[in-house]
Amino acid sequence: MNKTMVTLLTFIFSIQGYAQESFITLGERSSLSLDGSWNYIIDPYENGFYNYRWEPNLNGFFKNEKPRNKWDHIEYNFDISDTLTVPGDWNSQRKELFFYEGTIWYKKSFDFKKKNDTRVFLRFGAANYLAIVYLNGEKLGDHEGGFTPFSFEITNLVWEKDNFIVVKVDNKRCAECVPTLNTDWWNYGGITRSVSIVETPVTFISDYVLQLKKGSTKKSRVGYN
């Protein structure tokens, strides 16, 4: 055609849900807020993550297990632990945590009825500093950095009843972290921004190209380079 045109090429496809870090914005999308009271456990020695040989513990706190009897070697129980408000830092909510730097485990239970033909994501506005996220005992992934949002697809992992999220949040400073070892601002810890379940359509735009001349991505106008 001998006239200027703009062609939007899209690759639209559907994929099955799986857990990976994604960037999801809220906008007008259907969402369920998980803000409010979350149970927490302080873990300065990382007992909920490593065994006594400092190896990953396959039955760590992320399993959210309960002692079945007084002889059971499960020495934690989220359901009877204290709570912190999310979003919020732990420093200002508990005086004993004012100077705390280390790991705290968060746990939240929820029910969720998935709509047909949608994908489902678990979205965090921010958590300071290193967060490892689990859903129903399965690791979704981790995120480093206390000031950026992150999310994981949970389409095939979420249940209608009795879901539980467990998040390991660690705000220990390190040389390559932000802030670094010596810093001039307060090193807050915790899930500091809102958490939500977000649904999106199954069909979506994955990529696009703009053209001013059909078949060419190098022409600015017809007849010109």
C-alpha positions in Angstrom: 0.0 0.0 0.0 1.4 3.4 -1.0 0.6 5.2 2.2 2.0 5.5 5.7 0.7 2.9 8.1 1.3 1.6 11.5 1.0 -2.1 11.9 0.8 -3.7 15.3 2.1 -7.3 15.3 1.2 -9.3 18.3 1.9 -12.7 19.4 -1.0 -13.8 21.5 -0.9 -17.2 23.1 -2.0 -19.2 26.1 0.2 -21.1 28.5 -0.4 -23.3 31.5 0.3 -21.7 34.9 3.6 -22.3 36.6 5.6 -20.6 39.3 8.1 -18.1 38.1 8.9 -14.5 39.0 6.8 -12.2 36.9 6.1 -8.5 36.9 2.3 -7.9 37.4 0.7 -4.5 37.7 -2.6 -4.1 39.5 -4.6 -1.5 37.5 -8.2 -2.6 37.2 -7.5 -6.3 37.4 -9.5 -8.5 39.7 -7.5 -9.0 42.9 -7.8 -10.3 46.5 -6.0 -8.3 49.2 -4.0 -10.4 51.7 -3.1 -7.4 53.8 -3.8 -7.6 57.5 -2.5 -9.9 60.3 0.2 -12.4 59.4 1.6 -14.9 61.9 5.3 -14.7 62.3 8.3 -16.6 63.8 11.6 -15.0 64.6 14.5 -17.2 63.4 17.9 -15.6 64.1 19.7 -19.0 63.8 18.0 -20.0 60.5 16.7 -23.2 62.2 13.6 -23.1 59.9 15.8 -23.1 56.8 18.9 -25.1 57.6 19.6 -28.3 59.5 22.5 -28.6 62.1 24.9 -29.3 59.2 23.9 -26.0 57.6 22.3 -27.8 54.8 18.8 -26.9 53.4 16.1 -28.4 55.6 13.6 -30.2 53.4 11.1 -30.0 56.3 11.6 -26.4 57.2 9.1 -23.8 58.4 7.7 -23.4 54.9 5.9 -26.8 55.4 3.7 -25.2 58.1 3.6 -28.5 60.0 1.9 -29.0 63.4 3.2 -31.2 66.2 0.9 -34.3 66.3 1.8 -35.2 69.9 4.2 -34.1 72.6 6.9 -36.4 71.3 6.9 -35.0 67.8 10.0 -33.0 67.0 8.2 -30.1 65.4 9.1 -27.1 67.6 7.1 -24.4 65.9 3.5 -23.6 65.2 2.4 -20.6 63.2 -1.2 -20.8 64.2 -0.4 -20.0 67.8 2.4 -17.5 67.1 2.1 -13.7 67.4 1.1 -11.5 64.4 2.5 -8.6 62.5 0.5 -6.3 60.3 1.2 -6.4 56.5 2.1 -4.1 55.0 4.5 -2.8 57.6 8.0 -3.1 58.9 8.6 -5.3 62.0 10.9 -2.7 63.6 8.1 -0.3 64.6 5.5 -2.9 65.4 7.4 -4.8 68.1 9.8 -3.1 70.5 11.8 -6.3 70.8 12.3 -6.1 67.0 13.4 -2.5 66.8 17.0 -3.3 66.2 16.5 -6.8 64.8 18.4 -7.8 61.6 17.9 -11.4 60.5 15.2 -13.8 59.4 11.6 -13.7 60.2 9.0 -16.1 58.8 5.6 -14.9 57.8 2.5 -17.1 57.3 -0.9 -16.3 55.9 -3.9 -18.6 55.2 -6.6 -17.9 52.7 -9.3 -19.4 50.5 -9.6 -18.6 46.8 -12.1 -19.5 44.1 -10.4 -19.2 40.7 -12.5 -17.9 37.8 -12.6 -19.9 34.6 -10.1 -19.0 31.9 -7.8 -16.9 34.1 -4.2 -17.0 35.3 -3.5 -16.3 39.0 -0.5 -14.5 40.5 0.7 -13.9 44.0 2.0 -10.3 44.0 4.1 -8.5 46.6 4.5 -4.7 46.6 7.9 -5.1 48.4 9.7 -7.0 51.1 13.0 -6.0 52.7 15.4 -7.4 51.9 15.7 -11.0 50.7 12.4 -12.8 50.4 11.8 -16.5 49.7 8.2 -17.4 49.0 6.3 -20.7 49.4 2.7 -21.6 48.7 1.2 -24.7 50.3 4.7 -26.0 51.1 6.1 -25.5 47.6 8.8 -22.9 46.8 7.6 -20.3 44.3 10.9 -18.4 44.1 12.9 -15.6 45.7 13.4 -11.9 45.3 16.3 -9.7 46.3 15.8 -6.0 46.8 13.6 -4.1 49.3 12.0 -1.5 47.1 10.5 -3.3 44.0 7.4 -5.3 43.4 7.5 -9.0 42.4 5.1 -11.8 41.7 4.8 -15.5 41.0 2.3 -17.4 38.9 0.2 -19.8 41.0 -2.5 -20.8 38.6 -2.0 -24.5 39.0 -0.9 -24.4 42.6 -3.7 -22.5 44.4 -6.5 -24.4 46.2 -10.1 -23.4 46.8 -9.6 -23.9 50.6 -6.9 -23.7 53.2 -4.1 -22.3 51.2 -1.1 -21.0 53.2 1.7 -18.7 52.1 5.0 -18.8 54.0 7.6 -16.1 53.4 11.2 -16.0 54.7 12.2 -12.4 55.0 15.8 -11.6 55.8 17.1 -8.0 56.2 20.7 -8.7 57.2 23.0 -6.1 55.6 25.8 -7.3 53.4 28.5 -5.6 51.3 26.6 -6.1 48.0 23.2 -5.3 49.5 21.2 -2.0 49.5 21.8 -0.7 52.1 25.4 -1.9 52.3 27.2 -2.6 55.6 27.6 1.1 56.5 24.4 3.0 55.8 22.9 6.4 56.6 19.3 5.2 56.6 17.3 2.8 58.8 17.4 -0.8 57.8 13.8 -1.8 58.0 12.7 -5.4 57.7 9.5 -7.1 56.8 6.8 -7.2 54.1 6.6 -3.5 53.7 4.0 -3.2 50.9 0.7 -4.8 50.1 0.3 -8.4 49.1 -2.5 -9.6 46.8 -3.8 -12.4 44.6 -4.3 -11.1 41.1 -6.2 -12.7 38.2 -5.4 -11.9 34.6 -6.9 -13.2 31.3 -5.4 -16.4 29.8 -4.9 -14.6 26.5 -2.3 -11.8 26.6 0.1 -9.8 24.5 3.6 -11.2 24.8 5.4 -9.0 22.3 4.8 -6.3 19.7 6.5 -4.5 16.8 5.7 -1.1 15.4 6.1 -0.5 11.6 5.7 2.6 9.6 6.1 0.6 6.3 4.6 -2.8 5.9 7.3 -5.5 6.1 10.1 -3.1 7.3 11.2 -2.2 10.8 13.9 0.2 9.5 11.8 2.6 7.4 10.6 5.8 9.2 8.3 6.7 6.3 7.5 5.3 2.8 10.4 6.1 0.5 12.7 7.3 3.3 15.3 5.5 5.5 
